[in-house]
Structures are given as C-alpha cells and as structure tokens.
Amino acid sequence: MIRLSAFADEISQDPREQVDVLARHGIRNIEFRAIHGTNVLDLSDAQHDAFRAMLRDAGFGLSAIGSPIGKIKVAEPFGPHLDRFARALDLAAFYECPRIRVFSFYIPEGDDPASHRDEVTARMGELARRAADRGVVLMLENEKGIYGDHAGRVHDILSTVASPALAHAFDPANYVEVGQPIGPAWDLLKPAVAHFHVKDYSEALRRNVPAGEGDGEIPRLLPDAVASGYDGFVVLEPHLTVAEKSFGFTGPERFADAADALKRILDGASIPFA
C-alpha cells in the first residue's frame, strides 16, 4: 500500500501550518526534518512533547525521522556524530516511528571516492548495528556530494553492510542532478528500496519541477515499484522554490502543485494510496 507523506518544513516552519496544509491535501504523515526553524535533532524535549501531542490530536504519524545523520565530512570525528545519532534513535522510539533517514558522508571534491570506501562502509555498518539493536531501519538517501551519490556506490554500501537495518531511500532528482541514469539506478537498487522520495529534476531547466515534469521517470518508477510489491511511504520533497545543499522550500501554494502532480501520477496508474 502506498502511504503519502511529505517533508512538511517545505511548507512552513510553523508546525500548525504544516499539519493544516497537509490535511487539506489528504496527507497525514510527515517526514520530520524541522519545525520552528530548528532541526529535529536540536529541538527541546518540551518542543517534541508539544509536537507529538499535536500530531496525535490531528491523527498524523511520521514516515521517518528526517535526520541529517551522515551529512558531515568523512574526515570529521565520528564519535560526536554517534552521540547525535543516539538522539535520533531516541526520537524514533518517542514518536513510535522505526525509520530514520540518513546519508553516507561528504567526500572532498576531486577525491577518488574509492579512497573513502572503507571509512564510509565502516561508519554505515556501525550506524546499522546500533539501529538494529533498537529495532530501527535506516533509509539511506542518495545525494550530490555524498559518497553514495551514484547508484553503484549506494549498492556497494548496502551490499557491504548487508543489514536489514539499512535500506535505500530512492531520490530520483538527486540521481538526475549527478548524471546518474535513472533506469540503471532503479534496476540495480529496486530490491533494496524501502522508501521513495518524490522529487523531480529537469536537466533542460536545471531546476526541480513537479513529479512527472522532469527526468526522474517517476510516472514509470512508481507503477513498477507497486507491481514489484512495494509497500511503504511515498514522500513529497519538492524543492520547488529553494533547493540548497541542506535546505529545500516549496511554500504552501506551490506545495499544492507538487501534491496534485503526484496524485495525478498515482490515479493515472490506478494506484491506491492513503
């Protein structure tokens, strides 16, 4: 079953506006990245208490903790980052959401990625080990500048770690941006995809566009995923107004364009969703 979700901080930093806009579009899950201009891992306990109460009152859940774990340079000390990861694991338990979005570390521009492979896979293995101990699955997202920006390296990480606590969050736009052909990426990684980010990118326009208007092949991938038994979240991360290295914004008006485009794809393929 396809369940819709969204990075609600692309709508607003006001949690009430996030919930209200998503509810108007029939979306009742959030990929929790930020509220009040503060990252999910840096919010106070009181802020988390209030947000969880708001979600429960509105009948909302979380698709994942949209953490920035793995978004540090591969040469930076790992110990402090593990402390931050412990916070993410605690929040997954607090929100009863056993999924955390993660990345595979920035590598220096111009370096041969292979020279960082052992360090990256060792770090990802340790994250997966700790996640498994807590009953959490890590959703490894591909992204520009990260070790796992191309499908082959994502596949290598997943195969090397070989843990049920580490799966793939497939982001078509991020693959398009780095010149990774979508077809081969999907064919290679489809068995490991447990999370799907709906973000599309037009190479001609050199910007993010609503799903189906770019080169991410989303209208082909989603039906194929469902036909192959995909049972999980489809998460809107449109980046239609701002698309920066660590931040994306769409706004409530353009979010409507993003949500409508995704629903047209699902309805056109007769894919039920909730």
Secondary structure, 3 states (H helix, E strand, C coil): CEEEEECHHHCCCCHHHHHHHHHHCCCCEEEECEECCEEHHHCCHHHHHHHHHHHHHHCCEEEEECCCCCCCECCCCCHHHHHHHHHHHHHHHHCCCCEEEECCCECCCCCCHHHHHHHHHHHHHHHHHHHHHCCCEEEEECCCCEHHHCHHHHHHHHHHHCCCCEEEEECHHHHHHCCCCHHHHHHHHHHHEEEEEECEEECCCCEEECCCCCCCCHHHHHHHHHHCCCCEEEEECCCCCEECCCCEECHHHHHHHHHHHHHHHHHHCCCCEC
